[in-house]
Amino acid sequence: MSTGGGYERGDAAWLTGLCLSRFLVALVFTSYAAVLPVLQREWEMSAAAAGAVASAFQIGYACSLVGFNLLSDRIGARPAFLWSSLAGAPTALAFALLADGPVSAALLYGLTALSMGGNYTPGLILIAERFPAATRGRATGFFLAATSVGYAGSLFLTGAVLARFGWRAALLVASLGPVLGAVAAVWTVWGMPTRVHLRRAGQGFSSEFLRNPAALLLTAAYTFHSWELLGMWAWTPAFLSASLMLQGQELARATGGGARLSALFHVTGFLASSTAGHLSDRFGRTSVIIAMLAVSTMCSLTFGWLVAAPFWLLLLVGVVYGFSAVGDSPVLSVALTEAVAPQVLGSSLAVRSLAGFGAGAVAQWSFGRVLDATNPGPPYTQWGWAYCLLGAGGAAGLISAIWLRLRPESRRLAGGLG
């Protein structure tokens, strides 16, 4: 069922507007990670407390995704995408202007995340509604690539502003992204129809998701992927800052440098998202997922032990890490749109989001706990065990993907390529 008038915008212009909105909204997602070492000293936070602020964002985001995904099934993905994009602007500004300690930061950063989930998975639903299976992987890849560019832009901007004007100004610059992202969202979806997929008899959530092996295994793989990826994203700027401090840089300069270098890893994530979806259209979803998870798991198991290694080696492994940890994300998303019926796609994404971002929240907090347990205090010099914790998630995701590859349900993906 559709509501609303017709619209003439071409696929390329429409997808560009959707990606632009996603890019701008994503500018606030890594702003806290970029300034974390400075805030940890100023607010006298332990690593566990610092990780708890990052986890508050992931918990809020998980709840937001669940709510907006369920709304997408009931009222359509278009209004869910639009309302969320508009709500993100004031909450992002409130976090940048009012956070003054770990408690207020956790509450305001969590509130920011709580408003923004509808800019993500309802966007995926809009893409699934518009693009056929033959090009859906590529379109989804571009959408998630825009997210990676937003993360990179956030780290680069906040790192540059931090060095000259301080952490508050850095957070404020990043928070302007969701304000402009709301404008781009309105432009993109204005005048397009709202589609609500009515369920027929026998197409309930239980039959289409809970008794669907492909959907369950894809959800498991996504959950473990999120454990590894979100933990890596939250702590890598601080890790690179620690490496620069071991080379003699002072805290503020090392923090800005760590943020800007982390942006490089997100740029490789952009390349991964924009290419992996296209590769999965040609070679199959599960093949690409397995390859990316295998490489990212190996990187997780080695990256943290390189904190005092030659910096060229650290960056080389980091670039591969950034590429592989993101590369399976668009493929996992487009595969789920093919594995479940459109009538329950929003509900399926809600469950997946709750599991994935909930796992990411636990990973970010657990990473900080391991840092506290393996170091006498900041500055931290032992990072290997914390990153190995992330690698355990990557390994579990790899097992889930291989299991799916061996099942007949995998042939429903990518037009029979698996």
N, C-alpha and C positions, 0 to 999 in steps of 0.2 A: 504494500500500500504506500502511496506517495502523497505528500501534501506540499503545497507551495507552487509557485509558478515555475515556468521553464527558464533555462539559462543557456547562454550561447558560448560561454568561455571554453576554449579548447583545452584538451587534456594537458598539454605542456604548460600553459599559463596557470591552470588550476593547480597542478602539482607543484609548480614553482611557488605559488602563494601559500600552499599548505606547508611546504618545506621551509619557507621564510618564517612563518609563524613559529614552527617548531624550533628553528635555529635561535630566534630571539628569546623565546621562553626558556630555552636551555641555558642561557647565559647566567642564570642564578644558581644552577644546579651544582656547580663546582666552585662557587665563589668562597664558600666557607673553607673548603679544603685548601684553597690557594693561600689563605691568610692564617691557617691553623697554627703554625709554629709561633707566630707573633701573639695570637690570642691565648695560646696555652701558657705563655710566660706572663702576659698582662693579667689574665684572669686566674692564674695559679692553678691550672687544671692538670690532673693526672692524665695519662694516655687513655685510661678507661673513661674518664669524664669527657674528654675531647671526642672520643669515639661515640659516646652517648648522644652528643649533639647531632653528629652525622646520622646516627641511628634514628633519632627523632624525625629527621627529614624522610628517611626511608619508610618508617612506620606510617607517617602522614600520607606519603605518596601511595603506599599500598592500600590504605583505606580509601583514598581518593579514587584510585583505579577501580576498586570494587564498586564504589557507589556510582561512578559515571558509566562504567560498563553495564551495570544493571539498568541504569537509565536508558542506555543506548538500545537495549532490547525492548524497552517499554515505549519510549518516545522518539527513538531514532538517534543515530550517531551525530547528525548535524547539530541539533540544539545542545547536546552534551558537550561537543567540541567547542561550540561558541560560548556557552555559559562559563565553562572552565577557563577558557582563555581570558575572558573578561575579569573573572574573579582573581586571577593570578597577579594582576598589576598592583592593586593596593596592598596585598599581603606581602609581596616582595619588598615594596618600599618600606613597610612597617618593620620588617626584619632588619633592613639596612640601617634605619634611622634609630630604632629603639632598643635593639639588643645591647645589654651592658654586662652580661655575665652568663655562665653556662646554663642557668635555669631559664632566664628570659630568652636566651638564644635558642634553646631547645624548643620552647613553646612557640616562638615566632617563626623559626625555621620549619617546625612541624606544621604550623598553620599555613605557611606558604606552600608546602608540598600538598597539604590537604585540598588546596584549591586547584591544583594544576594537573591532576591525573587525566582529566578529560581532553587535554591537548595531545595525549599520546595514543592510547588504544582506540578511542573513537576515531582518531585519524586513520589508524590502520583499517578500521571497518569501512570508512569512507573510501579508502583505496581499493579494498576488496570489492566494494559495490561497483566501482567505476572501471576497474581494469580486469581483463580476462586472465586466466591462469598463465597463458603464454608470456605475458609481460608483467604480471603482478609482482614477481620476485624483484625485478629491476626497479619498479616503482616503489615498492616497500624499502628496497635498499637505499634509494635516494632520500626517502623520508627519514630513515634512521641515520643516514650519513649527515643530514642536516643537524641531527642531534649531536653527533660527534664534533662537528664544526662549532656548534654552540658551546660545547664543553671546552674545546680548545680556545675559542675566543674569550670565554670567561677567564680561563687561567692566564692567558696572555694579558688581557686588560687589567685584571686585578693585580697581577704581578707587577705590571708597569706602574699602575697608580699607587700601589702600596709603597713602592720604593721612594716616591716623591711626596705623597700626600697622606699616607697612613692608611690603616685598615678600614676605618669608617668610610672614607671616600672611595676606597676600592669596592666595598660592598654596595655603595650607592650607585656607582657606575654600572655594576652588573645588574642591579635591580631595575634599571631603565629598560633592559631587554624585554621583560614581560609586558611593560607598558606599550612598547612598539609592537610586540607580538600580538597583543589584543587587536590592534588596528589591522594587522595583516590577516588575522583570523576572520574578522568581520568582512574584509574585502573578498576573501576567498570563498566563503560560504554564502554570502549575501545573494538571495534570489534563487539558490539551488533548491531542489525539492528535498523534503525529509522522507526517508524511506523507513517504514516499520514493517518488519517481516513477521507475519502472523503465523503462529504455530498450528499445525494440523494435528489430528489425532495420531498418537504414537511418536510425536516429535518432541517429547519432553526432555528436560535437562538430563534426567537419569539415563534414558536410553541413548541419547546422542553424545553424552560426555562420560558419565560415570561407568558405563558399560562399553566404552570405546577405547580399546587398547592403544591405538595410535595417539589419541588425544591425551591419555594418561601418561604415556611415555614421553611425549613432547613436553608436557607440563613438568614432569620430573627433570628432564634435561634442562629446561629453562630455569627451574628452581636452582639447580646446582650451578648452572652458568651464571646466574645472578649472584650467588654466594661468592664466586670467584671474581666476577667483574666489578661488582659494587664495592667489595672490600678493597680491590686494587685501586679503583678510582679514588676512594676516600683517603687512602694513606700514601699513595705514591708521591704527591707533592712534598709531603713531610719527609718521606724517605730520601728523595733527591736533595732536599734541603740539608738533611743530616749528612749525606755524602759530601756536599759542598763545604759544610762546616768542618768535616774531617780534613779537608784540603786547605783549611785556614781562613775561610770566609766568615765574617761576623753574621749574627742571626738575621737581621733585617735583609741584608743583601742576599744571603743564602736562601731565605724564604721566597723572595721575589724571583730569584734564579730558578729555584725548584718549581715554582708555579709555571714559569714560562717554558721550562724544559718539559714539564708534564703536558703542556699544550701540544708539543710535538707528537706525543703518544696518541693524543686524540685526533690529530691530523691523520695519522696512520689508521686510526679507527674509521675516519671518514672514507679513506680509500678502501678499507675492508668492507664497509657497508655498501658502498657504491658498486663494488665488484662482486662480492659474495652472492648477493641476490641474483645478479645476472648469471653467474656461474651455476647457481642452483637451478635456474631455468634450463640450462643446457645439460648438466651432468647429474641432476637429481638433488633433492634436499638433504637426504641423510648422508650422502657422500661428503658434502661440504661441511655439514655439522660435525661429523666425525673427525675430519681433517683439522678443523679449527680447534676443537676441544683437545685433541691430542697435542697440538703445538702449545696451546695456552697452558695446559697442565704442566708440561715440561718447563715452561718459563716460570710458572709460579714456584716450582720446586727449586729453582736456581737463582731467581732474581734477588731475593733478600740477602743472599750470602755474598753479593757483589758490592756491598755498600762501600768498602774500602778498595775495590778493584780499580784499575785504570778507567778513567771516566769514559773513554771511547767504547770500552767493552760494555760498561753499564748501559750506555745509550743504545748500542747495537742490540743487546738483548731486550731493552725496553721497547724499542721500535717494533720488534717482532712480537713482543708481548701485547702491545697496544693493538696491533693488527689482528692477531689471532683471538684475543679475548672478546673483541667486538664482532668479528666476522661471522660468527654463528647466530648473532642476534636477529638480523632481518630474516634469516632462513627459518629459524624457529618460529618466528611470527607468521610468515606467509604459509608455512606448513600447517599451522593450526587452523588457518582460515580454510584450508583445503580438507582438513580431517574432520571438521564438524559442520553441521548444517547452519546456514545463515540465521535461522530462527533462534539459535542458542549461542551464537558466536560471542555476543556481549557477555553472557553469563560465564561462558568458558574462559574468556579473557579475564573476567573478574577473579575466578578461582586461580588462574595462572598468575595473575598479578599479585594477589595476596600471598601466594606461596613464594614467588620469586623475590619480591621486594621485602617480604618478611624475612626471608633467608638473608638478603643483603644487609638488613638492619642488624641481625644477629652477628653476621660476619664482621661488620665494622666495629661493633662493640667488642667482640671476641678477639679481634686483631689487637685492639688496645690492651686488653687484659693480658694477652701473651707478651706484648711489649713490656708491660709493667713487670711481668713475672721473670723475664729473661734479661732485664737491665736494672742496674741500681737506681736509675732515674735519668731524666733528660740531662744532656743530649744523649739520645739513644744510639748505640753502636752495634747492637745485635738485632737484626731484622729477619734472619733466615727462617726461624721457626714460625714467626707470624705469617710469612708468605707461604710456607708449607701448609699452614692451615687452610689457606685459600686453594692450594693445589689439590687438597683432598676433595673439595667440591668439584673442581674440574674433572677429576678422575671419576667421580660418581656420575657426572653428566655424560662422560664418554661411554660409560657402561650402559646408561639408558639409551643413548643414541644407537649403539651397536645392537642392542636388544631389539629396538624398533626396526633396524635395517634387516634383521633376520626374520621378521614377521611378515606375513602376507599383506597386512594392512599398509605397509610402506609403499606398495604399488599404487595406492590411491593418490600419492603425492606427485606433483610436477607432471601431471598428465601421463602417469605410468612410469616415470623414471625412478621413482622411489625417493 
